[in-house]
Amino acid sequence: MTDSPALDLLLPVDRARRFEPRDDEAELLALFDDAPARHVRANMVSTVDGGGTGPDDVSGSINGPADNRIFQVLRALADVVVVGAGTARDEGYTPLHVPASLAAERRRRGLRDPLELAVVSASGAVPAALLDADRPPFVLTTPGCPDLAELRRRVGGDHVIATGSGRDVDLGAALSALAARGLHRVLAEGGPGLLAQLVAADLIDELCLTWSPLLVGGPAPRVLRTDDWLDPPRRLVARHLLHADGTLLGRWQVARA
């Protein structure tokens, strides 16, 4: 972890401290590991002017070492990462691995190996490199998916979860199906369209959002992409705020009525 920056905890002010890089990241893991047993956490990155990607249309060009440090910690605390098929394709997702330096802390918390991946696609258009991998993802799709039988053949019937109707995956039912398979701690990594659907369905418990010290302008999507206003707006409660080298890393809990 020598190339990772130290992180200063700015909020809450009464808990201000510095997190120096550690191979096992035990201190940062403890900071984030206070969620219920079943939990949906979203993790996204944005520029200061609200861009969810850089000019290359991927988030990798706007993140940095501080964001990557938290990114690895959040994955180490998850049972499954949920991502939209477009994001999986654009960002070049492969089967997921937790760094060996974090594996012991993960096992100590009773989290099973490996970290699973679930790809959401109503059409079933999941990248072939994922479908044909030695460890394929779960595919969250609909009963009307035209390639349903082929998907089941390629990844195995238990790895295809078909819920909802028409073009819409029932994300609540899909997450319940993942939980029934022992995948209770969900980390949603976008993209913006999927995150908007999860928020609209009140399925997100917590949002971790990194602001990179960049201005990109242009038509970059926001981290939440929806044609309509959220009605009502979802209220967030600040949990903590970290800082390193101009990068701010916030954590908010979604307030429940």
PyMOL commands that set and color helices and strands:
alter all, ss='L'
color gray80, all
select helices_A, chain A and resi 13-15+26-32+59-61+65-76+85-90+100-108+128-131+148-155+157-159+171-180+192-200
alter helices_A, ss='H'
color red, helices_A
select strands_A, chain A and resi 7-11+17-19+39-47+80-84+116-120+138-141+160-162+185-188+206-212+236-244+247-254
alter strands_A, ss='S'
color yellow, strands_A
deselect
rebuild
show_as cartoon
